[in-house]
Amino acid sequence: MKHHSKILTKSFLFFFILMTCIRIYGNMAKPYSDGTTSSPIFGSKDCKVLSEKMDLTIVTSEMYDDYSEFYRVKYKVSYQIYSEKKAKLPLLFIAQNMASESTVSVNGKKINTPKITNQNISQFSFIHKNQNSEDSYDIRFEQNSPKYVNLNELIYFETDLEKGENNIVVEYEGVPEYNIYGLLREFKITYALYPSNYWKSFGPIDVDLHLPSNLEIIKNNIGKLQEKQNGNYKIQINSVTQEQLEITFSKKVSVFGKVLLFLDPIGIMTIGFLIMFYFHIKWMRSRRRKHPKKFNYTILLGSLIIAILTSLIFIFSYDFIQWVVDEQGMKQGYVLLAVFVIFPCILIFYSVLAWITDLWYKNRISQNIH
């Protein structure tokens, strides 16, 4: 009896390992639509940034390009900079994949930002051509630390700083990155923090986020997230411990939807499998008790039914979850291909498991008779 129990335990372990492997296989392709990656301004070791405040407003977008642009992020980034003397300071702001023209103001006055092109790039000694890519360049404020950029991502300006505190405001629009595979579309705002190392000191960073009522922040990788009223959130970063800030948001999901997303189609399929396994065992036991020595046809018939139903549960659970969370247009990658793996594996493995289980009951019945 102990021997058969060990076999059953190992069989269940193999089944869950199999399900895990199928899950990994089914999620191999997780491409994302690129979004805007921004950064603080590269500055001077002679100046201090007393504070930085980011005001991010997420609005619905109706713009379409190579892919649907669901939302735009309106950036308003303010810096309080302290200079020990009057100085002319060149500054650089990076915003990958900007979706609008930028505006820059210093101490309340709007200033011009020259456009950097292939024709005038020689005027900017900190920009170097990337030999491995035709349209890519790198900036080097440190010799061994290149940062790869495209020219249209750079906001460069020179400003006259007054002695004491100065206020610099940069405004533009960007698009968040989002996944096109999966069950729920998640949007990610990325903001590089590494340029803070190029100042004499860099104070706290305050982030204020404003979202439509149907969206919510899922997670952020640095700083404490505080949820306020009416779709407003706040993050305060007192020390920079990551190279970039990542903020992920999605549409609001009900508690039931969150449970389904947590379970995933693999979890739902596993629960369905275990329920069917329970009733199949009862069916096999009932048949074996009535016919202790005859062939138990419920082994093969039940295995076939369970393999078919388990595969169908896996397929339709994707549509069911997306219907509950009200998400359309998501791709599922290798779902049908995974079914071609799931069905024969479950059919073969479970038939063996059912046969071992039936053999165990058959031996028990024979021992009780004798």
Summary of the structure (lengths in Angstrom):
residues: 370
radius of gyration: 29.8
end to end distance: 16.3
largest distance: 103.5
contacts: 1087
relative contact order: 0.16
helix: 36%
strand: 33%
